[in-house]
């Protein structure tokens, strides 16, 4: 009878720890996904800023070329 109680308690502890680990892993995965999404958003904003800089540079080069041709 004593052995049965020990086996049941051990089994219950194993099940509870397995469930807890599963929920902990899920929370960690969700946290990592949120951080990755934030990095992707930052990268997307960087891409749009670079595009604007390239357009501005083209415009500046055209103006410089016009000043050189006007001499």
C-alpha positions in Angstrom: 0.0 0.0 0.0 2.8 2.4 0.9 4.5 1.6 -2.4 1.3 2.5 -4.3 1.1 5.9 -2.7 4.8 6.6 -3.6 4.2 5.5 -7.2 1.1 7.7 -7.5 2.8 10.7 -6.0 5.8 10.3 -8.3 3.6 9.9 -11.3 1.6 13.0 -10.3 4.8 15.0 -9.8 6.1 13.9 -13.2 2.9 14.9 -15.0 2.8 18.3 -13.2 6.4 19.1 -14.0 6.0 18.0 -17.7 2.9 20.3 -18.0 4.8 23.2 -16.4 7.8 22.7 -18.7 5.5 22.8 -21.7 3.9 26.0 -20.7 7.3 27.5 -19.9 8.7 26.6 -23.3 5.6 28.1 -24.9 6.0 31.4 -23.1 9.7 31.5 -24.0 8.9 30.8 -27.7 6.3 33.5 -27.7 8.8 36.0 -26.1 11.4 35.1 -28.7 8.9 35.5 -31.6 7.9 38.9 -30.3 11.5 40.0 -30.2 12.1 38.7 -33.7 9.0 40.6 -35.0 10.4 43.8 -33.4 13.7 43.3 -35.2 11.9 42.7 -38.5 9.9 45.9 -38.0 13.1 47.8 -37.3 14.7 46.4 -40.4 11.7 47.4 -42.6 11.9 51.0 -41.3 15.7 51.0 -42.0 14.9 50.0 -45.6 12.5 52.8 -46.2 15.0 55.4 -44.7 17.8 54.1 -47.1 15.4 54.5 -50.0 14.7 58.1 -49.1 18.5 58.8 -48.7 19.2 57.3 -52.1 16.5 59.6 -53.7 18.0 62.6 -51.9 21.5 61.7 -53.1 20.4 61.4 -56.7 18.8 64.8 -56.4 21.9 66.3 -55.0 24.1 64.8 -57.7 21.8 66.3 -60.4 22.1 69.7 -58.8 25.8 69.4 -58.6 26.0 68.4 -62.2 23.9 71.3 -63.3 26.2 73.7 -61.3 29.2 72.2 -63.1 27.6 72.5 -66.5 26.6 76.2 -65.9 30.2 77.3 -65.6 
